[in-house]
C-alpha cells in the first residue's frame, strides 16, 4: 500500500542556483528558501525538471507554492507572488 501524498502550501523566496551538485543530475534550477531555512527544489508538475522557463522566471520573487513534497523537491501545481 502506497502512502498518499498531501498537498501543501509553502512560502519563501525563489532563487536560481546549482542543484543536485556532484551527481549526474547536476543542473541550474530554482530552490524555494523558506523563512525557517529549508531549501526545496521547485519542479513544476508535468514539466521538464532540467529546463523549465516558467519556473526559472520565479527566481528573485517571494512566492507561495502549492504542491507535493517528494524528498528535497516540491513538485508544484500552482504558484502566486506575494507582495
C-alpha positions as CSV (number, residue, x, y, z in Angstrom):
1,X,0.0,0.0,0.0
2,X,1.5,3.4,-1.0
3,X,1.2,6.4,1.2
4,X,-1.0,9.2,-0.2
5,X,0.9,12.5,-0.7
6,X,-0.5,15.5,0.9
7,X,-1.0,18.8,-1.0
8,X,0.7,21.6,1.0
9,X,1.4,25.3,0.7
10,X,4.9,26.6,1.3
11,X,6.0,30.3,1.2
12,X,9.5,31.6,0.6
13,X,11.9,33.3,-1.8
14,X,12.8,31.6,-5.1
15,X,16.5,31.6,-6.1
16,X,18.3,30.3,-9.1
17,X,21.2,28.0,-8.1
18,X,23.0,24.8,-8.8
19,X,21.0,21.8,-7.6
20,X,22.0,18.1,-7.1
21,X,25.7,19.1,-7.0
22,X,28.1,16.2,-7.6
23,X,25.6,13.9,-9.3
24,X,24.8,13.1,-13.0
25,X,21.6,15.2,-12.5
26,X,23.5,18.4,-11.5
27,X,22.0,21.5,-13.2
28,X,20.9,25.0,-12.6
29,X,17.5,25.1,-11.0
30,X,15.2,27.1,-8.7
31,X,15.0,26.5,-5.0
32,X,12.5,27.8,-2.6
33,X,14.2,29.2,0.5
34,X,11.7,29.3,3.4
35,X,11.8,31.6,6.4
36,X,12.7,28.6,8.5
37,X,15.8,28.0,6.4
38,X,14.5,25.0,4.4
39,X,15.6,24.8,0.7
40,X,13.3,22.9,-1.6
41,X,14.0,22.3,-5.3
42,X,11.0,23.6,-7.3
43,X,9.7,21.4,-10.1
44,X,6.5,22.3,-11.9
45,X,4.3,19.1,-12.1
46,X,4.5,17.7,-15.6
47,X,7.4,20.0,-16.7
48,X,11.0,19.1,-17.6
49,X,12.9,19.5,-14.3
50,X,16.1,20.4,-16.1
51,X,14.7,23.1,-18.4
52,X,11.5,24.9,-17.4
53,X,11.4,28.6,-18.2
54,X,8.2,29.2,-16.2
55,X,9.9,28.0,-13.0
56,X,13.2,30.0,-13.8
57,X,11.1,33.2,-14.0
58,X,10.2,32.8,-10.4
59,X,13.8,33.4,-9.3
60,X,14.1,36.5,-7.1
61,X,10.5,36.6,-6.1
62,X,8.7,35.9,-2.8
63,X,6.1,33.3,-3.6
64,X,3.6,30.9,-2.2
65,X,3.6,27.5,-3.9
66,X,1.1,24.7,-3.6
67,X,2.4,21.2,-4.4
68,X,3.6,17.8,-3.2
69,X,6.8,17.3,-1.3
70,X,9.0,14.5,-2.7
71,X,12.3,14.2,-0.8
72,X,14.1,17.6,-1.3
73,X,11.7,18.6,-4.1
74,X,8.4,20.5,-4.1
75,X,6.5,19.4,-7.2
76,X,4.1,22.3,-7.5
77,X,0.7,22.7,-9.1
78,X,0.2,26.4,-8.6
79,X,2.2,29.5,-7.6
80,X,1.4,33.0,-6.7
81,X,3.6,36.0,-6.0
82,X,3.4,37.6,-2.5
83,X,3.8,41.4,-2.3
